[in-house]
Structure formats: C-alpha cells, structure tokens
C-alpha cells in the first residue's frame, strides 16, 4: 500500500478459516443409487495440497446409523493427474468416498488435518509428524429417498383408498339386503341380483385382490384389507343363502329355469375369490349339474360373448384369457373370439382405470383452485378494510377493554401477523387488532375543525373579450360585439371531520340514457344496492323519461355523492351520463330567401332574431354545464398512503373537457 509498508505474501493458507460444507451427489450404477462424498479444497489450492495430511468425514442418520470415512495424504496425492507439461492439475474437490446409504435424513461434517511443514505437492509422505487440525466444516444435511419404494407406497395408498370406497358401497348393499322385506321373503329381483349387487361384489373382489398384491410388493399392512375380506365372506354367504332360496322356489314353479339357474351359478363363480381357477378346472359334467344342460358349452359361451338376457355378467380380462385356451370345451373359432373379446375388455379396464385417475386429479385441482379463490377473496376483503372507520369490540386484556366500543381508523394490514394497524380517532392511540375485533362504522362522525385543504378544480378558460358578429349586406361588413360570457364560480370548500370524512350534505340530479337505466338498477335492484353500499350516497332512479334520459337523484355527503357519480359513469359509461338537463333539439333557423331583383346586386338577408335566440340558448346551456363542472367538491383523504382507489373515485371524469372554445 505504501513505500514503507512491509512486504506480505498473498494467498497464504489461513488455518483459522472454516471449510465449506461437504459436497454430496448421487448417480445410478447397476440399478442402485450411489452417493458420492467430496470435500472442497482450501484456498490457495497449491498450499492445501502441499500441507494436507488427512480428511475424515463423519455421517449420522436420524435412526442413529453412523458412517465414517478416512482419506490419507498418500491416497489424495495418488489421484492428482499431470498435464502435458508435467504440471499437477489440482482439482477443487477431493473425493473421499462413494457408497450407498439407507433412506433417511443424514448429517455430514468433515475434519481436515494439515502438516504445517509441507511444501511439496507431489510428495506422498508427510513432511513432519506435526499436525494442525482445521475447524470442522459447515454441517450439511441431506435426505436419502428410495424412489422405488416411494412409488410402491403411492400405489398402495391408491389401492387402499379404493378398497375403502368399495367397502362402504358393499356395506350399504349388505345392510339393504338384510333390512329389505322383499329379500327376507326370498323374492330377490333380477335387477338387484345381476345389476347393483352383482357389480358391487365383483368390483369389491377386484379391489381386494389388487390391495393384497400391493401389500406383498411394498411390505405394508392395511386394516381395511381384513375388514373387506370379512365383508366379502359375509356377502357371499348372504348372496348364497338368498340365491338358494330363489333357486328352490324357481324349481318348484317351473322346470324350465335351467338357463337362469346356470346364469346364477356362473355369477356366483365370478363373485368368488378365484374365478380364473374355476375356469381352468371346470368340466362339462359340472356345468350340466348346475343348469347347463342340454348344451352347457354353448350356454356358457353365450354368457361370455352374447350376454343373454337384459343384464349381462361382468367377465374380466383374466377370465377371457383362461377361457380362450380351453380348447377341450370350446371350438377353435370360439377360442379365437374369446381371445379377441378378452383384449377388448383389457383395454376397457385400462381406460376405466385412467379415467378414474384423471377424475381424481381433476377433483384435486378443483379443490386447490377453490381454496386459492377463497384465500384471494379473504385477502381482498382484509385489504378493503384499510382506510375504513371501525368500532373496536371483543378485547379482553386490561388495555384492550379500555378501547372497546371506541372509533378508530384502519391504517394498514400486516400480512405476516394477520393483524390490522388501527388508530383511535380521539386519543391517536395505535393498536394491532384481528378482523374479529373490528366492525365497520358507517355512521356520522362529529365535525372537527380542519385546516384549509387544497382542492383540485378544473380550469375552464373562456374569452371575456366580445366576439364580433358579422352581417354582410350589399357587400358591406357590419360587426356587432357579443356579450362577454360569465366565468363559472369556484366550488365551496367541503366540511370535513378530523379523520377526513366529508360531512357536508348535498343533493344532485344527473341524467342517464333511458336505454341504460335498467343496467343501473340491475336484477331486483341488486346493482343499485351495490352502488349505494360502495359510495354511501342515496340513489333514487325515476321512471319518467325526459328527452330519452331518466333523472337520477343523488343525496348525502359531497364525497359520497361524487363517488356515486363516478361509480355510475364506470358502470354504464360516461357517454351515457349527463350532469345537465337534456333539452329538446331546437330547429335550425329558416333562411330568408332574398327578393327577386333583376337590376340589383345579390343580397344576403340574415335572420337576426332567430340567430340571437339560438346564441342565447347555447350560451345559457353552456354556462349551466360549466358551473356544474366547476362546482365539483374535492375532498382530500387524511391518510392518502392508505387509500385504495379513493383518488380515482374522488377526481373528476377524465373525459370532461377542461377548455371549451366557441367560434
């Protein structure tokens, strides 16, 4: 730095520095996850590799499993490679170990030993027996997750959820069967047997088998598995008892019910635990004993393919695959048709599975969107409280009880604390309150003297010099000065209370286009009620139509009246709202035709009376409109930094002209 400053070596290794955290990466090798552990080399690297003695890494999991790895100088130097100039290529990371870890949360820290006398980078031996221990490296934590097991757990949870759903359906069916009087009278209908009851029982068996397979793969247990198994066993017994009663009555009444009995037999098989095994081992004689005669093979094939009767049985893809290889029962053509139908059923089952997953995802997204919408509505409501006058209630502390039933003004909303910053109007005391401890106050607040405020007014420039009117008669100009227009008067300053509330009362009549008057009231007066609530002014829409306009009377404080006027313009458009009473269009003055004088020059005779009346009417209308515009009261909010749209609602409409020229 200076001429007399002592010389210092730059880049000297600082023994007091804290090494960086251990670098942990993972990769796949031979279908297994390998964790690579590396330590950052200290700076400067050439001095670190000259003095390094050993690196020790300690690891500990949340299950108290410990691992330790030690890397000595000889192993570190052996990994250094040389470039084409025989110079050592020093890596920024020193790999300590590569290993596989059990799933869980691990902590890892590194300890570095240095030889203070070391100077040679490529020397594999230590220069001396001395050692300097560096500070432990920064503590690192990482989580080891078994993705395969995690996927199996997800499948297990899905299968468990579907078993719970089908368990509820099957419980309802069993309860209905036991409590149904018709079932007790052994008169189970065809709709109940092969419609609702049969489908529920078969689907319950499928979900039960799927959960059993997922339990074997993931090693997890589920209480719904045993409960569903017991319910399936109970359901089969109940169905069997009822079916036996139905079959007994049918045999007594009619001997031609073999087809129905055979269908019931096959339905019972499909509802059993393992219908595929039955299909592999069933014989023609067994089919005949259960109602299949005289042609049991053809009757079974019809149930597989044609689905005889109003209600068809539910055969899964596994049943079709097993039946397609039973060439001893079915013909070659029938086996081919069964195989084709099995492929179609398999595709349909996959589609139903995908549709069920998609439906669950859609339901989850809809629930998330609804929760987000409710959160947004809640936040908008809370931010809408800022700038409002409120009454404090429900405080129980000693300080809070003194604030109860007092008026305050909300200045801010603190998101991180979910509290509102309020200030009492009289004592100026501040507090942080919950939304449950405040009620919006819409009542009258007593006047307090407030210094004169700055009121923004629209400047309207008009020429006070007389405007000449020209009449040309026989080529001679005769100019007459016009009367000077009166400048509009400024609006009086409104009376405001101590918290910025305008307490001056006023009433105003505006005119809305008749074609848009219904938009102002809305269905059952909902739009009008919303405008009253948002502005605080009274709004009365008349039913009379004056020159295609409907009068609307506004009353209340000056701030509320002009806020209501701005909201009405925003709702139906400023072009459909007028502050001036619309008048019927005046007919244009009739031109006076000059008399026919063939010997004289052309003469232009003006209608002075008509021109004068039109000018006066226009000036009177314009003067009235300008006075209404300049008399707009403006109220400045006492806390503008907390206002939300008040400046926009309190300002004059931007489309009204600030300067009008008359030529």
N, C-alpha and C positions, 0 to 999 in steps of 0.2 A: 504494500500500500504506500509506503514512504521510502525514502532513500535509506534512512537509518533503521527501518524495521528489520527484525531478524528473519532469516530465510526459513521457510517451513515447507515440508514435503506434502504435496497434495495427494489425496487418495489413500491415506494410511488407514488401515482397518481399525475401526472403533470397537473395542472389546465390550463397551457398555451398551451397545445397541441391542434392541430386541429383534430377533429374527422374525421374518414373516411367517404366516401360518402355513401348514403343510398343504401341498397340492395333492388332491385326491381325484383320480379319473378312473373310469371303468370302460371295459370293452368285452366283447364276446369271443370266447375261444373254446372250441369243441363243445358247443351247446351249453356253456357255463359262463357265468359272469365273473370276470377277473377285475380286482381293484388294484390300481397302480398307485403307489405312495412315493412322493418325491418331495425333496426339501430344496428351498431356494438358496442359491449360493450367495454369501455375503459380499458386499462391495468394499473394495475392488476385488474382482474375481481372482486375479493372479496371486494376490496375497492370501486370499481364502484358501486356494488350492495348495499354496506353499505351506500353510500352517495347520491345515485340517488334520485332526488326529482320529476322531471317530464321530459318528452320528448315530444316536439312539432314538427310536420312535416308540412311544408308549400309546396303546389304544385300550379303550374300555367302553363296553356297551351298557345299556340300561339294564340288561339282565346279568350284570356283573361278570360278563365274559371279558377276559383280558388277553391282549396280544402285545408282544414286544419284539422289535427288530433292531439289530445292531449291525452297522456298516463301518468297517475299519478302513484306515488310510490305504492299505495295500489294495483293497477291493475298489476304492474310489479311484486311485491312480490307474488301475488296470483298465478302467473304462474310458480313459482320456484318449482321444484319437489325434493323429498328427495330420496336418495338411501337406500339400506338395512341397512346401519349404521347410518341412520338418519342424513346424511350429505347433505347439499344443493348442487344440481347439477346445476352449473352456466353455462348457455348457452352463446356462443359467440355472438349470435344475439338476439335482443329484437324485437319481432313482434309488430308493432304499430297498423296496420290496414290491413284489407282485403276488397277491394272494386272493383267496376267495373268503368272503365273510358271510356270517349268518345274518338274516334280516333283523333289523332293529336300528336304534339310534346310537351312534358311536361318537366318542370324544377322542381326539388325537392331538398329541403335542410332541415336539421334537427337542432333543437336548444335544448341543454341539460342544465338543471338546477340541481346543486348539493347542498347538505346540508353539509357544512364543518364540522359539529359536529357529523355526523352519524357514528356509529361503528357497529351496529347490522344489519346483513344481513336480517334476517327474520322478523324484526320489520316493520309492515306495515305503521307505523306513522313516521313522520319526527322527528328527534331529537331536532331540534330548528326551529325557524322561519326564520333564516337567509338562504340566498341562494347565490350561486355563479354561474354566467352564463358562460358556456364554449363558446369558439369560434364557430361560425356556421360551420357545416360540409361542406365538399367539395361539390360544386354544381354538381349535376348529371342531365343528360338529357336522356330521353328515348322516343321512338316513339310507339304509340299505333295504330295498323293497324287492320281494320276489314277484315279478310280473306274472309268471305263470300261475302261481298260487292265487294272486290277486284276481286274475281272470276267472279262475275256478270258483273263488268266493263270490264273485259277482253273479256267475251263472247259478250258484247255489242259492243266493238270495232271491234271484228271479223265480227259480223253481219253487222256493218256499212260499213266496208271495202268492203265486198262482194256486198252490195247494191250499192256502188259507182261504182264497176266494172260492174254490170249488168245494171246500169243506163247508162253508156257510150255505152254499146252494144245496148240497146234498143233505145237510141237517134240516133245512127247510122242507125238502121233499119228504124225508122220513117222518118229520113231525106232521106234515099234511096227510100222509098215508095212515098214520096211527089215529089221527083225530077225525078222519073223513068217515062219515057214517056209511057212505056207499061202499067204501073199501071194507069196512067191517062186515058188510052184508055180502061180501065175496062177489061184488059186481064191478070189478075194475074195468074202466072203459078202454077202448083201443087207443084213443088219443093219449090217455095218461100212460098207458103201458109202453107204447112204441114211440111216443112223442117226447114229452118233457122228461119223464122218469128215466127212460132208457138212455137218452142223450146225456143227462147229468151223471148217471152212474158210470157210463163208459168214459166220459171225459175225466171224471174223478180217478178212475183206474189209471188212465194215461199219465195224469199229473203225478200220481203216487209213484209210478214206476220211474218217471223222469227224476223225481226228487231222490229216490233211492240210488239211482246211478250217480247223481251229483254228490251225494253223501259219500259214496265209495271213492270217488275221484279226489274230493277235497279233504276228506278226513273229518268233516264237521258233522255235528249232530243237530237234530231239529225235533222239538217236541210235537210239532204238527204231524210228523211222519207217523208216529204211533197212534195219535188220535184219529188221523184219516184212515189208517189201516183198520182200527176197531170199527169206525163208522162204515167202512166198506163191507166188512164182515157182517155187521148188523143189517145193512141194507140188502145184502144178498139173501140173508135168511128171511127177511121180511118179504122181499120180492118172490122168493121161492115158496113161502107159505101162501101168499096171495095167488101165485100162479098155479099152485097145486089145487087150490080151491076152484079157480076158474076152469082148470082143465077137467076137474071132476064133474062140475056142472055141465060143461060142454059135452063130455062123453055121454052123459045121461040124456041130454036133449037131442043130440044129433051125432051120428057116427061119421058124418062127412066133414068133420073138423080136423082131419089129419094135417091139412096144409097149415091151418092156424097153429095147431099144436107143434108142428115142425118148426114154424117160424118162432114160436115162443122158446122152443128148445135151443135154436141157434142164437136167439137173443140172450138167453141165459149163459150160453158159452162165451159170447162176446163180452158179457159183463163180468166174467170170471177173471182170475189173476193172470192166466197164461193161455189165451185162446190160440196162439200160434202152435203150442204143443198139441192141443186137441186136433188142430187141422193136420198136423203131421201124422198122427196115430189113428184118426177116426177111420172106421171101416163101414162098408156098405150095410152090413147087418145092424150095426148100432144106429145108423140113420133110419133104417126101416123100423126099428123098435120105438123110435121117438117121433113117429108120424111121417116118415119119409116115403112109405110105400104108396103106390106100387113102383114109382121110379124115383128113388131118393137122390140119385146123382143129378138128374135133370132139375129136380126141385131145389137142390142146394145151389146149382149153377144159376137158376133164375133169381135166387136171393142175392147172389153175388153181382149179376150183370143187370138183370131187368128190374129188380126191385118190385116184385109183385105186391099189389095192394096199395092203399093210399099212403101208408107210412113205410118207408124203406129203412132197413137196418144200416147201422153205421159200421162199415168194414174199414179198418185202417190199412195202410200200405203193406205192413208186415203180413197180414192175413192174405192179401193178394199174392205176395211173393211166394208164400208157402203153398198156396193152392195151385199156383202155376206150375209147380214141379210134381204135383200128384198125377202123373200120367196113368197110374193104375185106376184112378177114379174118373178123370176127365179125358176127353179125346184131345188129339193134338191141336185141333182148331180151338177147342175150348181153353186149353192151356195157353195158347198164344193170345187169345182175347183177355184172359185173366191177367197175363203179364202186362199187356197194354193198359188195361184199366188200373193196375197197380201203380204204373208210372204216373198216370194222371192224378191218382189220389195222393201220391207222394208229393207231386208239385203243388197240389191244392193245400196240403198240410203245411208246406213251407210258406206258401203265400199267406195262409191264415196266421202263421207264427210271425211273419214280418209285419202284417197288418196290426197284430196285437202290440208288437214292439213300437211301431210308428204311432199307434194311438196313445200309448203310454208317454212317448216323447212329446207328442202334441199337447197332451194334458199337462205335462210338467212345464212346457214353455208358456202355456196359457196361464198357469198359476203364477209363474215368475213374472209375466207381463202384468197380471192383475196386481200382484204385490208391489211392483215398481210404480204402477199408476197410482195406487193408494198412497204410496210414500210421497210421490210428487204432489198429489193433492194436499196431503198433510203439510208438506213444506211450503206450498203456495199459501195455504191458509195461515200458517205461522208468520210468513213474511208479510202477509197482508195486515197483520196486527200492528206492524211498525207504523208509527205516526198516528195511531188511534188514541182517543181518550178512554180510559178504563177505570173501573171501580175495583179496588182490591178486596179480596174476600178469602176466608178459609185459612188464614195464617194462625199458627198455634204458639209460636215462640213469644217470648216477652216483648221483643222488638216488633214482631210481626203483628201481634194483637193490637198494638197502637196504630198500625197502618190500615187495619181492616175498615171497610166502608168509606175509604178516602179516595179522592180522584187523583189520577196520575196520568202521565203521558208516556207511551212506549217509544223509546229512542232507538233500540237496536235488538236484534235477535242473535244470540250466541249459539251457533250450531253445535260446537263441541260440548257445551254444557246443557244444551236444550233448555235454556233459560232466556227470559226477556229482561232487558235492562229498562227499568221504568224510573220516572222522576215525579215525585209528588208535586202537584201544581202550587200548593201554598208554601210548604216548607223547603221545597227544592231538594228533598232527601232522595237518594237513589237506592235502588234495591234490585236484586236478581230474582225473578219470580217464574214459577211454572205457568203454563197456559191455564191450568185448572184453578189458579188463584186470581184470575182476572175475568172481568165481564165488561164487554164493550159498552161505553156510556154514550148514548145519543142525545142526552138531554141538554138543557140550556146551561151555559156556564156564565156566571156574573161577569159584567164588564169590568175591565181594569184599564187604567189609562196607559196607552202605549205611544211611544214617540212617533212622530210623523214618518210614514213609510214612503218608500219610492214606488210609485205606481207607473207602470208602463202604459202609455197611451198611444193610440195610432194617430200619427200625424197626417193631417189632410191639408194639402196645400191647395189653395184656391186663389185666383187672381181677384184683387179688390179694385183694380182699375176698370172703368166702364168699357164694355165691349161694344164697339160700334155696330149698328145695323145699317145695311146699305140697301137703298132702293134706287133702282135705275129707271128713270123716266126721261124719255126722249134723249137717251144717251148721257144724261147728267146724273152724277152720283150725289145722293142726299143721305148723309150719315147721321144717325142719332145714337147717342150713348145709351148703353143699357145700365140698369140699376146694379150697384155693387152687391155681390152675394154676402150673406151674413156668415161669419165664421162660427163653427159649432163651439159650444161651451164645453169646458172640461168636466169630467165626471167628479162628483164629490168623493172625498176620501171615505171608505167604509169604516165603520166602527168595529174594532176587534177586541177580543178578550186577551188576557195575559198569556194564554197558550196558543195564540194565533188563530182562534176560532172567530169567524166573521159573524157578528151578532146583528148587523144592520138588516132590517126587513125590507123586502121589495117584492113587487109583483111585475110580471112581464108577459106580454102576449106575443107569441110567434105564430107563423102561418106555415102549415105543412101541406105539400101537394096532396090532393084528395086521393090520388092513385096509390100513395104510400102511407096513408093514415092507418090502415089495418096492420101494417108492419110495425107501427109504433105501439099499438096496444097488444098485439100478439094473441095467441090462442088462450081464451078465457082470462085475458088481461095479464098474462104472465110476464110479457115483455115490459109492459108499463110498470108493473110491480118491481121488476128488476131495476129499471131506471130510477124509480123512487128510492129504493134501498141504496143504490150506489151513489146517488147525488145528495140525498137528504132533502130535496125540494118536493113540494106538492105539484102534481101534474094532472091537469084536467083537459081531456080531449073532447071538444064539442062535436055535435053531429051535423051542425049546419055547414053548408058549403058556400063559400064566398069566392066567386070568380075562380073556381077549380081549386081552391085552397080551403083547408079546415083550420079554424083557430084553435090554438093550444095555449092554455093559461098556466103560467109557472108562478109559484109563490114560495116564499121562505127567505132565508138569508141571502145576501148578494152572492156569496161564494157558492151556495147550493144552487141558486137559480142559474148562474153562468156555467156551473159544472153540468147541470141537467141539459142546458142548451148545447154544450159541446158533445155530450153523450148522444143526444138526438141527432146531431149532424153526423156523428160517427156511425150511427145505426142505419140511417136511411139515405145518407149522402148530403153534403152541404148544398148541392144544387136543388134539392127538394125542400129546403127550409128557408124562410124569409122572415126578417125582422119587421119589414114594412108591410102594411096592409095592402094587398094587391088591389089594383083598380082596374076597371074595365078599359080595354084599349080604346083610345079616342080616335074617331075617324079623321083621316087626313083632310086638311083644309082644301076646299074646292078651288081650283084655279079659275080666275075670272078671265073669260075669253074677251080679248080686245075687240072693240067695234071695228067694223069694216070701213076703212077709209082708203080708198084707192089713191088719193092725191097726197096723203101724209105718210111720214115715215113709220116704221113698225114701232109700237108702244107695248111695254110690259106693265100691266097694272097689277100690283100685289094686293093681297087681302090683309091689310094691317090689323084689323080686329081679330081675325082668326089666328094670325101669327102671334099676336100679343097674348091671347088666351092660352095658346099651346105653350109658349115660353114660360108664362107664369105657372101653369100646371106642372111642367117639368121641373122648374126651379123649386117649387114647393115640395114636390115628392123627393127631389134630391136632398133638399135641406133637411127634411124629416129623417131620411135614411142616414145622413151623416151624423145628425145629432144622436140617433140610436147607437151608431157605431162608436162615437167618441165617449159616450156615457157608460161604456163598459167598465164596471168596477173590477179592480185587480186587487187581490189580497195576497200579501207575501207570507208564506208559512214561516213560523218562528224557527223551525229546525229544518232547513231545506236539505241538509245532507241525509235526512232520513225519510224524505218524501218519495213516494213511488207513483210517478205519473201525474202529481199534482200540478207541476208547471205546465204540462201539456194540457190538462183539463182546465186550468185557470187562464190560459192565454187565449187571445182572440183567434178565430179561424184564420189559417194562413191564406186562404183563397180570397178573403175580402180585400179590396184594393186599398192601398194607403194613399193614393193620389188620384184624383179624378179631374180630368181636363175637359172642358166644354168648349167646343168650337162652333 
